[in-house]
């Protein structure tokens, strides 16, 4: 079960503004740059991201129905800023993984504690 909707709303209004300046450089974080499916506006959302071979795997802490997830799925692509670099990604795939094997062990424990087992995986383009 992802974080409650109230927490997601708080993150959108407060936490994202605080973490955005460091998320593009901190390990395990990135800024997803995506286009709003209705507005056509460019959005920048801080997220947790991990490498799994050739794929980038995003922990869906606020669930599959988050706006940024729906935008990326609708577009079939996005860009991320991670560790100071811009990376183009495509071919999004939703993954349910209760074992959380696609993420490093410490993140696995944290995601398990908040019961997150949904992920979005994309490949580099």
N, C-alpha and C positions, 0 to 999 in steps of 0.2 A: 504494500500500500504506500503510495507516494505521500509526500508531505501534504498536510491539509491545505485547502485552497486559501485560507487566511494567511498562512505562512508564505505561500507563493505570491499573494498580493503584496504582503509586506516586503518580500524580496524585490519585487518589481519596483516598488515605490522608494525603498530605502537602501537595502543591501546592495543591489546592482549598481547604484550610483557610487557607493563607497568602494566596492571591489573592482569596478571597471578599470581604474588606472593601474592596478597591479596584476589583474587577471591575464593580460596578454604576455606577461613575462614570467609569472610564477609556475613552477612545475605542477602538473596535474590540473591546470586551469587554461582557459582560452576565452577569447571573445568570438562568439559566432556572429558573423555578419550575414544577415538574411533580409529578404525582401518581403514586406507585408503582402499577404495574398489578396487582401481587399484594398488596402490603402496604396500599395505600390511604393511605400516609403522604405528606406533603408533602416534597419534596426541593428543594434549592437548589444548582445546579451552575454554576460559572463556565465561560463559553464565549467563543469568538471569534464576533462577529456584525458583519455589514456590511449597509448599506442598498442595495437594488437596486430603484429606483423605489418602488412601494408595498409591496414585500416586504422582509422581514428574512431574510438568508441566513447560515446558520451553517456554518462550516468543520468538517467531521467529522474532526478530527485523530486521534481514536481509533476511527474507523470507524462504519459503519452499525449495528453490533450493540451499541453502547454502551447501557447501561441508560437513560440519559436520552433518547436518540433513540427507543428502543423504547417508552418511556412516553409521549412526545409523540405518536408515530404512533398508539398504541392509543387515546389520549384524543381525538386530533384537534384538540388545542389546548394552549396553555400561556400563561404570562405571563413577561415578562422585566422585569428592572430594568436600565435602561441610561441612563447620563448623569443619574442621580438621578430618573428617571421610571419609572412602572409602565406597561407596554404589554401589552395583551391581543392574542394572536395565535391564528390558526386555519388550517385547511386545509393541513396539512403535506404537502410534496411532496419526495421524495428526488430529487436531481439528480446525475448524473455529468457533470462538466465538466472534461475534461483541459486546456482552455485557461484555466480559472479566471477567465474574463472577468467574472464576477459580483462579483468583489472588487477593491479598489483595487490598483494596480500593485505597491506595496511588499509588500503581503500576498500577492499572486500569486507573487512571487519566493520568499518564505519558504515558502509552502505547496508550491511546486514543489520546493524543496530537500528537503522531507520527504515528497514524493510524495503529497500530499493532493489528490484531485480529486473527492471526494464532498462534497455539500452538502445541507443541509436548508433549504428555503425555506418561510416562512409569511407570511400576509397579516395586516395589522392589523385588529382588530375593535373 
